[in-house]
Amino acid sequence: MIDYIRYPDRGAAWGGPFNGQPVRQALFREIIATMRPQGIVETGTYLGTTTDFMAQTGLPIFTVETDHRYYGFVRARFVWGGRNINLLHGDSRAALRKLFDGPLRDLSSRTLFFYLDAHWNDDLPVAEEIDIVFCRCPSAIVMIDDFQVPSDAGYAYDDYGRGKALVPQYIAPAVSAHGLQAFFPSTPSADEGGMRRGCVVLAKQDSHRLVLGSISLLRRAA
């Protein structure tokens, strides 16, 4: 918390929200405008740069951070400010279960947007996060950051070693188990700005797939 008081400018991490990528920011806005979710859940708050951007929607934001120091920073940044941001501290999987058993209980049958970005070390929680989300909220729209974009090597992605790379094969079991459709950015990496990190968007419901398929910034995976 003292870090925020001393160094508030650190809140502009990674070049800005969504890794400073203007096309990704536009994609997020379009998904929110067309899907009209009832709330947003983020795993991996870090310093709250993207959190702050998402909060501008006016929707309730639930964000989870496991690191003590980052949690203190964002607690000072948001909680003291009385924003529409609900901050949780702990493991993202446990926090998701807690949210579904609590604040999201009455919203789990409605559309919610999930931004999964809690992947910083060897304990890669993404596959379990996907399973928890779609088991409890079939109407979810999920965006995973730092994900490989097939056929466009210009988009960077996270790779923590064997079986722990954010690539289509990693999420294939969850996609199959929950009957999900994946969508990738349609914008070539050369036309994106910022850090040029890849992403994937997942949806289960047919109506959600139809709407996401109509967004020009997305392309449906084979």
For each residue, the residues with C-beta under 8 A, 3 or more apart:
1: 4 5 72 73 75 76
2: 5 6 72
3: 6 7 10 69 72 73 76
4: 1 7 8 10 11 72 73 74 76 77
5: 1 2 8 76
6: 2 3
7: 3 4 10
8: 4 5 11 77
9: 12
10: 3 4 7 13 47 73
11: 4 8 47 48 49 52 73 77
12: 9 15 16 49
13: 10 46 47 49
14: 19 20 46 49 194 195
15: 12 19 20 194 195
16: 12 19 20 49 53 194
17: 20 25 49 50 52 53 54
18: 21 24 25 28 50 53 145 194
19: 14 15 16 24 145 194 195 196 197
20: 14 15 16 17 193 194 195
21: 18 24 25 192 193 194 195 196 197
22: 25 26 192 193 194
23: 26 27 185 187 191 192 193 217
24: 18 19 21 27 28 185 192 194 197 199
25: 17 18 21 22 28 29 53
26: 22 23 29 30 217
27: 23 24 30 31 185 215 217 218
28: 18 24 25 31 32 53 54 143
29: 25 26 32 33
30: 26 27 33 34 215 217
31: 27 28 34 35 113 141 143 201 212 215
32: 28 29 35 36 37 57 59 113
33: 29 30 36
34: 30 31 211 214 215
35: 31 32 111 113 141 208 211 212
36: 32 33 111
37: 32 40 59 110 111 112 113 141
38: 59 60 107 110 111 112
39: 59 60 61 62 104 107 112 113
40: 37 54 57 59 60 61 62 112 113 114 115
41: 61 62 63 64 96 99 104 112 113 114 115
42: 45 50 51 54 61 62 63 64 114 115 117
43: 63 64 92 95 96 114 115 116 117 118 125 129
44: 64 65 92 116 117 118 119 120 145
45: 42 48 51 63 64 65 70 71 74 87
46: 13 14 49 50 65 70 74 117
47: 10 11 13 70 73 74 77
48: 11 45 51 52 63 73 74 77 78
49: 11 12 13 14 16 17 46 52 53
50: 17 18 42 46 53 54 115 117
51: 42 45 48 54 55 61 63 74 78 85
52: 11 17 48 49 55 56 77 78
53: 16 17 18 25 28 49 50 56
54: 17 28 40 42 50 51 57 59 61 115
55: 51 52 58 59 61 78 83 84 85
56: 52 53
57: 32 40 54
58: 55 84
59: 32 37 38 39 40 54 55 84
60: 38 39 40 84 86
61: 39 40 41 42 51 54 55 83 84 85 86
62: 39 40 41 42 86 88 99 103 104
63: 41 42 43 45 48 51 74 85 86 87 88
64: 41 42 43 44 45 87 88 89 90 92 95 96 118
65: 44 45 46 70 71 74 87 88 89
66: 71 89 90 91 92 118
67: 70 71 120
68: 71 72 89
69: 3 72 73
70: 45 46 47 65 67 73 74
71: 45 65 66 67 68 74 75 87 89
72: 1 2 3 4 68 69 75 76
73: 1 3 4 10 11 47 48 69 70 76 77
74: 4 45 46 47 48 51 63 65 70 71 77 78 87
75: 1 71 72 78 79 80 87
76: 1 3 4 5 72 73 79 80
77: 4 8 11 47 48 52 73 74 80 81
78: 48 51 52 55 74 75 81 83 85 87
79: 75 76 82 83 85 87
80: 75 76 77
81: 77 78
82: 79
83: 55 61 78 79
84: 55 58 59 60 61
85: 51 55 61 63 78 79
86: 60 61 62 63 103
87: 45 63 64 65 71 74 75 78 79
88: 62 63 64 65 95 98 99
89: 64 65 66 68 71
90: 64 66 94 95
91: 66 94 95 125
92: 43 44 64 66 95 96 116 118 125 129
93: 96 97 125 128 129 132
94: 90 91 97 98
95: 43 64 88 90 91 92 98 99
96: 41 43 64 92 93 99 100 129 132 133 136
97: 93 94 100 101 132
98: 88 94 95 101 102
99: 41 62 88 95 96 102 103 104
100: 96 97 104 105 108 132 136 137
101: 97 98 105
102: 98 99 105
103: 62 86 99 107
104: 39 41 62 99 100 107 108 112 136 137
105: 100 101 102 108
106:
107: 38 39 103 104 110 112 137
108: 100 104 105 112 136 137
109: 137 139
110: 37 38 107 139
111: 35 36 37 38 139 140 141 208
112: 37 38 39 40 41 104 107 108 137 139 140 141
113: 31 32 35 37 39 40 41 140 141 142 143
114: 40 41 42 43 129 133 140 141 142 143
115: 40 41 42 43 50 54 143 145
116: 43 44 92 119 126 129 130 142 143 144 145
117: 42 43 44 46 50 144 145 146
118: 43 44 64 66 92 125 126 129
119: 44 116 124 125 126 145 146 158 160 166
120: 44 67
121: 160
122: 160 161 164
123:
124: 119 127 160 164 166
125: 43 91 92 93 118 119 128 129
126: 116 118 119 129 130 144 166 170 171
127: 124 130 131 170 171 173 174
128: 93 125 131 132
129: 43 92 93 96 114 116 118 125 126 132 133
130: 116 126 127 133 134 142 144 171 174 178 202
131: 127 128 134 135 174 177 178
132: 93 96 97 100 128 129 135 136
133: 96 114 129 130 136 137 140 142
134: 130 131 137 138 140 142 174 178 180 204
135: 131 132 178
136: 96 100 104 108 132 133
137: 100 104 107 108 109 112 133 134 140
138: 134 204 205
139: 109 110 111 112 204 205 208
140: 111 112 113 114 133 134 137 203 204
141: 31 35 37 111 112 113 114 201 202 203 208 212
142: 113 114 116 130 133 134 201 202 203
143: 28 31 113 114 115 116 199 200 201 202
144: 116 117 126 130 147 166 171 199 200 201 202
145: 18 19 44 115 116 117 119 197 199
146: 117 119 156 157 158 166 197 198 199
147: 144 157 158 166 167 198 199 200
148: 155 157 165 166 167 168 198
149: 152 155 157 184 185 189 198 199 200
150: 168 184 221
151:
152: 149 155 185 188 189 198
153: 189
154: 188 189 190 192 196
155: 148 149 152 185 189 192 196 197 198
156: 146 195 196 197 198
157: 146 147 148 149 165 166 167 197 198
158: 119 146 147 165 166
159: 164 165 166 167
160: 119 121 122 124 164 165
161: 122 164 165
162:
163: 170
164: 122 124 159 160 161 170
165: 148 157 158 159 160 161 170
166: 119 124 126 144 146 147 148 157 158 159 170
167: 147 148 157 159 170
168: 148 150 171 172 182 200 221
169: 172
170: 126 127 163 164 165 166 167
171: 126 127 130 144 168 174 175 182 200 202
172: 168 169 175 176
173: 127 176 177
174: 127 130 131 134 171 177 178 180
175: 171 172 178 179 180 182 202
176: 172 173 179
177: 131 173 174
178: 130 131 134 135 174 175 204
179: 175 176 204
180: 134 174 175 202 203 204
181: 202 203 204 209 212 220 221
182: 168 171 175 200 201 202 220 221
183: 200 201 202 203 212 213 215 218 219 220 221
184: 149 150 198 199 200 201 218 219 221
185: 23 24 27 149 152 155 192 198 199 217 218 219
186: 216 217 218 219
187: 23 191 192 217
188: 152 154 191 192
189: 149 152 153 154 155 192 196 198
190: 154
191: 23 187 188
192: 21 22 23 24 154 155 185 187 188 189 196
193: 20 21 22 23 196
194: 14 15 16 18 19 20 21 22 24 197
195: 14 15 19 20 21 156
196: 19 21 154 155 156 189 192 193
197: 19 21 24 145 146 155 156 157 194
198: 146 147 148 149 152 155 156 157 184 185 189
199: 24 143 144 145 146 147 149 184 185
200: 143 144 147 149 168 171 182 183 184 221
201: 31 141 142 143 144 182 183 184 212 218
202: 130 141 142 143 144 171 175 180 181 182 183
203: 140 141 142 180 181 183 208 209 212
204: 134 138 139 140 178 179 180 181 208
205: 138 139 208 209
206: 209 210
207: 210 211
208: 35 111 139 141 203 204 205 211 212
209: 181 203 205 206 212 213
210: 206 207 213 214
211: 34 35 207 208 214 215
212: 31 35 141 181 183 201 203 208 209 215 218
213: 183 209 210 218 220
214: 34 210 211
215: 27 30 31 34 183 211 212 218
216: 186
217: 23 26 27 30 185 186 187
218: 27 183 184 185 186 201 212 213 215
219: 183 184 185 186
220: 181 182 183 213
221: 150 168 181 182 183 184 200
222:
